[in-house]
């Protein structure tokens, strides 16, 4: 069980702090830290009639930080600089060294502000340790993060304006990261975004034909085949999919049908943390350097706990196809949406399987 402390900055943005231990009764920020500039304008959606999908226009995002030096990281706890001055960060003054924290993005791609609410964007701080990564964090820290994801998905979904909740992580400059501190984000949409909508439509068609959830069917097929399995636990399974778009793309999901992330049981959450650390450590060992990636949670629509045709899973897209070569989304992929994979998924899965890693143990 995690304890939670919530507070509002003067600009109205939420600061939410999580801890294994209860917060002291007098736990209260003494100063807000960074606040949103008064020049900020809320994003709005425009309909792309050619593609049949929305685009967010969020011009204020041009002002967000871009790869600042370590000592100016806006996600680190507030600390004095060498000259004795105090640097404001997103972490409020006086809250101590957080274990996990969430705050509303200062420069969001979606917002509940403005004439028409478009959604919500939150930043999830995995750890106060600036030079860490999710792969380097201990199992108990990763397990706590899974519970933070669950809590945020559950809370955000209470808003009837939200139709889909999307936790994700961008890691590495190769995928466009602008801050190196270990963190992820949660985008909450007022509609089903295109990729998710297409998956849901495919899953619905599969269910109507086979009377089974598409993710359940795919997972059963992978467990029978075995050639693309990378991690096989009692409750969690990870594999490179049969039609992987990226050479080392891995999907992680539950054996049991779980439409939403917040529906995972405590034992599933614990095993998910083992699977995540195992996969991410294998990635880092693959070419001998920390692997960049995009990690995306796909799940049922908000509040659809009884969804029968689709269920939660993680998709991880590492951009490297060899130690020196990136998988670029070039003309064909970007121009048509048609992916070309230069490798056999079975061979890449075998490479990951044979890498042995020491994931440590839980400290509670």
C-alpha positions in Angstrom: 0.0 0.0 0.0 1.3 3.5 -0.9 0.4 6.7 1.0 -0.5 9.8 -1.0 -0.2 13.5 -0.4 -1.9 16.0 -2.8 -1.3 19.7 -3.1 -2.1 22.5 -5.6 0.5 24.9 -6.9 -0.5 28.6 -7.2 -1.0 28.0 -11.0 -3.6 25.3 -10.2 -1.5 22.3 -11.2 -1.5 19.3 -8.9 1.5 17.9 -7.1 0.9 14.3 -5.9 3.5 12.6 -3.8 3.6 8.9 -3.0 5.4 7.1 -0.1 5.6 3.7 1.5 5.4 5.4 4.9 2.6 7.7 6.1 3.2 11.4 5.6 3.7 13.5 8.7 0.7 15.6 9.8 2.8 18.7 9.2 4.0 17.6 5.7 3.4 20.8 3.7 5.3 22.6 0.9 7.0 25.8 1.9 7.2 27.1 -1.6 5.7 26.1 -5.0 8.9 25.7 -7.0 8.3 26.2 -10.7 5.0 27.6 -11.8 3.4 27.9 -15.3 4.2 31.2 -17.1 1.4 33.6 -17.6 2.0 33.6 -21.3 0.9 29.9 -21.5 -2.1 29.2 -23.8 -4.1 25.9 -23.6 -3.9 23.5 -26.5 -6.8 22.9 -28.8 -7.7 20.1 -31.2 -8.1 20.5 -35.0 -9.7 17.9 -37.2 -7.5 16.5 -39.9 -10.2 15.7 -42.5 -7.7 13.9 -44.8 -6.7 11.4 -42.1 -10.0 11.4 -40.1 -8.2 12.2 -36.8 -7.5 15.0 -34.4 -4.2 17.0 -34.1 -3.4 18.9 -31.0 -2.2 22.5 -31.5 -0.1 23.4 -28.5 2.2 26.2 -29.4 3.3 26.9 -25.8 5.2 23.7 -25.8 8.0 25.4 -27.8 9.0 26.9 -24.4 9.6 23.6 -22.5 13.1 22.8 -21.3 15.4 21.0 -23.7 18.2 18.8 -22.3 19.3 21.1 -19.5 22.6 20.5 -17.6 22.2 18.0 -14.8 22.4 20.7 -12.1 19.4 22.5 -13.7 17.1 19.5 -14.0 13.5 20.6 -13.3 12.6 17.1 -12.1 15.2 16.8 -9.3 14.4 17.7 -5.7 15.3 21.3 -4.9 18.9 21.6 -3.9 21.3 24.6 -3.4 23.6 25.5 -6.3 27.3 26.0 -5.9 26.9 29.7 -5.4 24.4 29.1 -2.5 21.3 30.1 -4.4 18.3 27.8 -4.6 17.1 26.6 -8.0 13.4 26.2 -8.4 12.3 22.9 -9.9 8.9 21.2 -10.4 9.4 19.7 -6.9 7.9 22.1 -4.3 10.2 23.3 -1.6 10.0 21.5 1.8 8.5 18.2 0.6 11.8 16.2 1.1 13.2 13.6 -1.2 10.2 12.1 -2.8 9.9 8.3 -3.6 7.5 8.7 -6.5 5.6 11.8 -7.6 3.2 13.0 -10.2 2.5 16.6 -11.4 0.5 18.2 -14.1 2.6 19.0 -17.2 3.5 22.6 -17.4 3.4 22.5 -21.2 0.8 19.8 -22.0 -0.4 18.5 -25.4 -3.9 18.1 -23.9 -5.6 20.2 -21.2 -8.9 20.5 -19.3 -8.4 24.3 -19.5 -9.7 26.5 -22.2 -13.0 26.7 -24.0 -13.1 23.0 -24.9 -11.4 20.5 -22.6 -9.2 18.1 -24.7 -7.7 15.9 -21.9 -5.0 15.9 -19.3 -1.2 15.4 -19.2 0.7 14.3 -16.1 4.4 13.7 -15.5 5.3 10.6 -13.4 8.6 10.8 -11.5 10.0 7.3 -11.2 12.8 8.1 -8.7 14.5 11.1 -7.2 17.9 9.7 -8.5 18.7 11.8 -11.6 21.2 9.5 -13.1 19.1 6.3 -12.7 16.8 4.6 -15.2 13.9 2.3 -14.8 16.1 -0.7 -15.5 18.5 0.4 -12.7 15.9 0.9 -10.1 15.3 -1.9 -7.5 12.3 -4.2 -7.9 10.5 -2.6 -5.0 10.8 0.8 -6.6 9.4 -0.5 -9.9 6.6 -2.3 -8.1 5.7 1.0 -6.4 5.6 2.7 -9.7 3.1 0.1 -11.0 0.8 1.0 -8.1 1.3 4.7 -8.9 0.2 4.0 -12.5 -2.8 2.1 -11.2 -3.8 4.9 -8.9 -3.5 7.6 -11.5 -5.4 5.6 -14.1 -8.2 5.0 -11.6 -8.4 8.6 -10.5 -8.1 10.2 -14.0 -10.8 7.9 -15.3 -13.4 9.3 -12.8 -13.6 12.4 -15.0 -16.4 11.8 -17.6 -14.6 14.0 -20.1 -11.8 11.4 -20.3 -12.2 8.5 -22.8 -8.8 6.9 -22.8 -5.8 6.9 -20.3 -2.4 6.4 -21.8 0.7 5.9 -19.5 4.0 5.9 -21.5 7.7 6.6 -21.3 10.1 8.0 -23.8 13.7 7.1 -22.9 16.8 8.4 -24.8 17.5 11.2 -27.1 17.0 8.8 -30.0 13.3 8.9 -29.4 13.1 12.6 -28.6 13.6 12.9 -24.9 14.1 16.4 -23.6 14.8 15.6 -20.0 17.1 12.7 -18.8 15.7 12.3 -15.3 13.9 9.0 -15.0 10.2 9.8 -15.7 7.2 8.9 -17.8 4.0 10.6 -18.7 0.2 10.0 -18.7 -1.9 11.4 -21.4 -5.7 11.3 -20.8 -7.7 11.9 -24.0 -11.2 13.1 -24.6 -11.4 10.6 -27.4 -9.9 7.3 -28.5 -6.6 8.2 -30.3 -6.1 6.6 -33.8 -3.8 3.6 -33.0 -5.9 2.6 -30.0 -9.1 3.0 -32.0 -7.8 0.8 -34.8 -6.7 -1.9 -32.2 -10.1 -1.8 -30.5 -11.9 -2.2 -33.9 -9.7 -5.2 -34.8 -10.3 -6.7 -31.3 -14.0 -6.2 -31.6 -14.1 -7.9 -35.0 -12.0 -10.8 -33.6 -14.3 -11.2 -30.6 -17.4 -11.2 -32.8 -15.9 -14.0 -34.9 -14.1 -16.1 -32.2 -15.9 -15.1 -28.9 -12.5 -14.4 -27.3 -10.4 -11.3 -26.5 -7.8 -10.6 -29.2 -5.0 -10.0 -26.7 -5.9 -13.3 -24.9 -5.8 -15.2 -28.2 -2.5 -13.7 -29.3 -0.9 -14.5 -25.9 -2.2 -18.1 -26.0 -0.7 -18.4 -29.5 2.7 -17.1 -28.3 2.7 -19.5 -25.3 2.0 -22.4 -27.6 4.6 -21.5 -30.2 7.3 -20.5 -27.6 9.7 -19.2 -30.2 9.1 -15.6 -29.5 8.7 -15.7 -25.7 11.1 -13.6 -23.8 9.7 -13.8 -20.2 7.2 -16.4 -19.0 5.9 -16.1 -15.4 3.0 -17.5 -13.5 0.8 -14.5 -14.3 2.8 -12.2 -16.7 4.1 -13.0 -20.2 6.4 -11.1 -22.5 7.2 -11.8 -26.1 8.2 -10.3 -29.4 5.0 -10.4 -31.4 4.6 -12.5 -34.6 4.2 -9.4 -36.7 6.6 -7.1 -34.8 7.2 -3.7 -36.4 10.6 -3.1 -34.6 13.3 -5.8 -34.4 13.3 -5.9 -30.6 9.7 -4.8 -30.0 8.4 -6.6 -26.8 4.8 -6.9 -25.6 4.1 -7.6 -21.9 0.6 -8.7 -20.7 -1.3 -10.8 -18.2 -2.4 -14.4 -18.7 -5.7 -13.5 -17.1 -8.1 -11.1 -18.9 -7.6 -7.6 -17.4 -9.2 -4.8 -19.5 -7.6 -2.0 -17.5 -4.2 -1.5 -15.8 -5.9 -0.7 -12.4 -7.5 -4.2 -12.5 -4.2 -6.0 -12.1 -4.0 -7.9 -8.8 -1.2 -7.3 -6.3 0.6 -10.5 -7.3 0.3 -9.5 -11.0 1.8 -6.1 -10.2 4.7 -7.7 -8.4 5.4 -10.1 -11.3 5.0 -7.2 -13.8 7.8 -5.4 -12.0 10.0 -8.5 -12.4 9.1 -8.7 -16.1 9.8 -5.0 -16.7 13.2 -5.1 -14.9 14.2 -8.3 -16.7 13.3 -7.0 -20.2 14.8 -3.6 -19.7 18.1 -5.1 -18.3 18.2 -7.5 -21.2 17.9 -4.5 -23.5 20.8 -2.7 -21.8 23.0 -5.8 -22.0 22.1 -6.5 -25.7 24.6 -4.0 -27.2 26.4 -2.9 -24.1 24.8 0.5 -23.7 21.5 1.8 -22.1 18.8 1.0 -24.7 16.5 3.9 -25.6 12.9 2.9 -26.1 9.2 4.0 -26.1 7.1 2.2 -23.6 3.3 2.4 -24.3 0.4 1.1 -22.2 -2.6 0.0 -24.3 -5.8 -0.7 -22.5 -9.6 -0.6 -22.7 -11.5 2.7 -22.8 -11.7 4.6 -19.5 -14.2 3.0 -17.1 -14.8 0.0 -19.3 -13.9 -2.6 -16.6 -16.1 -5.2 -18.3 -14.6 -4.9 -21.8 -14.7 -8.4 -23.3 -12.7 -8.0 -26.5 -9.6 -6.1 -25.4 -7.2 -6.0 -22.5 -4.3 -4.2 -21.1 -0.7 -4.7 -22.3 2.6 -2.9 -22.6 4.3 -2.4 -26.0 8.0 -1.5 -25.9 9.7 -0.1 -29.1 13.5 0.1 -29.0 14.8 2.0 -32.0 18.1 0.1 -32.5 18.2 -2.8 -35.0 22.0 -3.3 -34.5 24.5 -1.7 -32.1 25.2 0.9 -34.8 22.0 1.1 -36.8 18.7 2.8 -35.9 15.3 1.7 -37.2 14.1 5.0 -38.7 10.5 5.6 -39.6 11.4 6.8 -43.1 9.3 7.3 -46.3 7.3 4.1 -46.4 6.5 4.0 -42.7 5.9 7.7 -42.2 4.2 8.2 -45.6 1.9 5.1 -45.7 1.9 3.6 -42.2 3.3 0.3 -43.7 6.1 -1.1 -41.6 9.1 -3.1 -42.8 11.0 -5.2 -40.3 14.5 -6.0 -41.4 14.7 -9.0 -39.0 13.0 -12.3 -38.0 11.2 -11.8 -34.7 12.0 -15.4 -33.7 15.8 -14.7 -34.0 15.6 -11.5 -32.0 13.6 -13.2 -29.3 16.2 -15.9 -29.0 18.9 -13.2 -28.6 17.0 -11.6 -25.7 16.2 -15.0 -24.1 19.8 -16.0 -23.9 20.9 -12.8 -22.1 21.1 -13.6 -18.4 20.5 -10.7 -15.9 20.5 -10.3 -12.1 17.4 -8.4 -11.2 18.0 -8.6 -7.4 15.1 -9.1 -4.9 12.3 -7.1 -3.3 13.3 -5.2 -0.1 9.7 -5.4 1.4 
